[in-house]
Amino acid sequence: MKIIVSIKQVPDTSGKVAVNPDGTLNRASMQTITNPDDMNALEAALKIKDATGCKVVVVTMGPPPAAGMLREALAMGADEAVLVSAREFGGSDTYATSQILAAAINKIGVEADDIVMCGRQAIDGDTAQVGPELAEWLGIPSVSNVRKILEIGEDGVSVEMDMPDDVERVRVRFPCLLTVDQDIFQPRLPSYVKKTESAGRPVEILTLDEMEDREETHYGLNGSPTQVQRIFPPAVNDRRELWKEEGEALSDRLYALLRDKKFV
């Protein structure tokens, strides 16, 4: 059994968000982090590894510097790392991205008792589309919003799904794909020992030449049906008011403001 975890390098949105004149994100000017939900997926995979001894493989699509993120995953306990990187992949939407990742995962190999794991969504898009789309490309069943892994059986896994109004328990057969919720586990810190051990471990790089489909127009902007009309940094609201009323007058004014803003 092995678990393939798809992770993503995303802009650190706690800092300044920069946008190019053409409306695309200027990722080169922003600090990057590993997508938080993907870190939870990695931790879930490592928990299963601790219990069963299975292999954990991390895979990401991104520019060459994303290899540093993969090395951090190795230092946390992952066994292998794969970077999917090519200029032709730049600008891919969720449809094209899931197709590229599926091709890479098929290259790694999905066996009869394997699990593919993803975070529920990425903070730079919040679409939550790549995981289910990836399962469709791979031709395997998927379960989203997994908040707890109940049991790893011989032929499948039992999980709890966090639904809008309730919690649902389901069992899905291997091989399968799970997208995990942000509260499933707290990610562990990288181990200094594992970091030292993994320092010289190679990160496998897959390019367009390794894809089964090498048609450039199927990837990147040309292969993305999603058309983004506009991306812009959020407006800075520095408006402030000082209210000097007291007691009931102050509470009435606050209530009136909340009512005008449709919070109550």
Residue pairs with C-beta under 8 A, 6 or more apart in sequence:
1 52
1 54
1 55
1 111
1 113
1 114
1 115
1 174
2 54
2 55
2 56
2 57
2 111
2 114
2 115
3 45
3 48
3 49
3 54
3 55
3 56
3 57
3 114
3 115
3 116
3 117
4 57
4 58
4 59
4 105
4 108
4 110
4 114
4 115
4 116
4 117
5 38
5 41
5 42
5 45
5 56
5 57
5 58
5 59
5 73
5 78
5 116
5 117
5 118
6 38
6 41
6 58
6 59
6 60
6 101
6 105
6 116
6 117
6 118
6 130
6 131
6 134
7 34
7 35
7 38
7 39
7 41
7 42
7 58
7 59
7 60
7 69
7 70
7 73
7 119
8 34
8 35
8 38
8 60
8 61
8 62
8 119
8 122
9 32
9 33
9 34
9 35
9 60
9 62
9 65
9 66
9 69
10 32
10 33
10 34
10 35
10 122
10 123
10 124
11 17
11 25
11 27
11 30
11 31
11 32
11 33
11 124
12 30
12 31
12 32
12 33
13 123
13 124
15 30
15 31
16 30
16 233
17 25
17 30
17 233
17 234
18 25
18 26
18 29
18 30
18 233
19 25
19 26
19 231
19 232
19 233
20 26
23 228
23 230
23 231
23 232
24 91
24 231
25 124
25 231
32 65
32 69
34 69
34 72
34 73
35 119
35 122
35 123
35 124
36 119
36 123
36 182
37 118
37 119
37 120
37 121
37 122
37 123
37 180
37 181
37 182
38 118
38 119
38 122
39 119
39 187
40 119
40 180
40 181
40 182
40 183
40 184
40 185
40 187
41 117
41 118
41 119
41 178
41 179
41 180
41 184
42 56
42 58
42 73
42 76
42 78
42 117
42 187
43 76
43 184
43 185
43 186
43 187
43 188
44 117
44 146
44 149
44 178
44 180
44 184
44 185
45 56
45 78
45 115
45 117
46 56
46 76
46 77
46 78
46 188
47 149
47 185
48 54
48 115
48 149
48 152
49 55
49 56
49 77
51 152
52 152
55 79
55 80
56 77
56 78
56 79
56 80
57 78
57 79
57 80
57 81
57 82
57 108
58 70
58 73
58 74
58 78
58 80
58 81
58 82
59 81
59 82
59 83
59 84
59 101
59 104
59 105
59 108
60 66
60 69
60 70
60 82
60 83
60 84
61 83
61 84
61 85
61 89
61 92
61 97
61 100
61 101
61 104
62 69
62 83
62 84
62 85
63 85
64 83
64 85
66 83
66 85
67 81
67 83
67 203
67 205
70 81
70 82
70 83
70 203
71 81
71 195
71 198
71 199
71 201
71 203
72 190
73 81
74 81
74 194
74 195
74 198
74 201
75 190
75 191
75 194
75 195
75 198
76 187
76 188
76 189
76 190
76 191
76 194
77 188
77 191
77 194
80 204
81 201
81 203
81 204
82 104
82 108
82 203
82 204
82 205
82 206
83 203
83 204
83 205
83 206
84 100
84 101
84 104
84 205
84 206
84 207
85 205
85 206
85 207
86 207
86 208
86 219
88 208
88 216
88 219
88 220
89 96
89 100
89 208
89 219
89 220
90 220
90 221
91 220
91 221
91 224
92 100
92 219
92 220
92 221
92 223
92 224
93 224
93 225
93 226
94 125
94 127
94 129
94 130
94 133
94 226
95 133
95 223
95 224
95 225
95 226
96 218
96 219
96 220
96 223
96 224
97 130
98 129
98 130
98 133
98 134
98 136
98 137
99 137
99 218
99 219
99 223
100 211
100 219
101 130
101 134
101 137
102 134
102 137
102 138
103 211
103 212
103 213
104 206
105 116
105 134
105 138
106 138
106 212
107 206
107 210
110 116
110 138
110 140
110 175
111 175
112 174
112 175
113 154
113 155
113 174
113 175
114 174
114 175
115 157
115 174
115 175
115 176
115 177
115 178
116 134
116 135
116 138
116 140
116 175
116 176
116 177
116 178
117 177
117 178
117 179
117 180
118 130
118 131
118 134
118 177
118 178
118 179
118 180
119 131
119 179
119 180
119 182
120 128
120 131
120 144
120 145
120 179
120 180
120 181
120 182
121 127
121 128
122 130
128 144
128 179
131 142
131 144
131 177
131 179
132 142
132 144
132 177
132 179
134 142
134 177
135 141
135 142
135 176
135 177
138 175
138 177
140 175
140 176
140 177
141 172
141 173
141 176
141 177
142 172
142 176
142 177
142 178
142 179
143 159
143 161
143 170
143 172
143 176
143 177
143 178
143 179
144 161
144 178
144 179
145 161
145 162
145 163
145 179
145 181
146 159
146 160
146 161
146 162
146 178
146 179
146 180
146 181
146 184
147 160
147 161
147 162
147 167
147 180
147 181
147 183
147 184
148 159
148 160
148 184
149 157
149 158
149 159
149 178
149 184
150 158
150 159
150 160
150 169
151 157
151 158
153 171
155 173
155 174
156 171
156 172
156 173
156 174
156 176
157 171
157 172
157 174
157 176
157 178
158 169
158 170
158 171
159 169
159 170
159 171
159 172
159 178
160 167
160 168
160 169
161 167
161 168
161 169
161 170
162 181
172 178
208 214
208 216
208 219
216 222
217 223
243 250
243 253
243 254
245 253
255 264
258 264
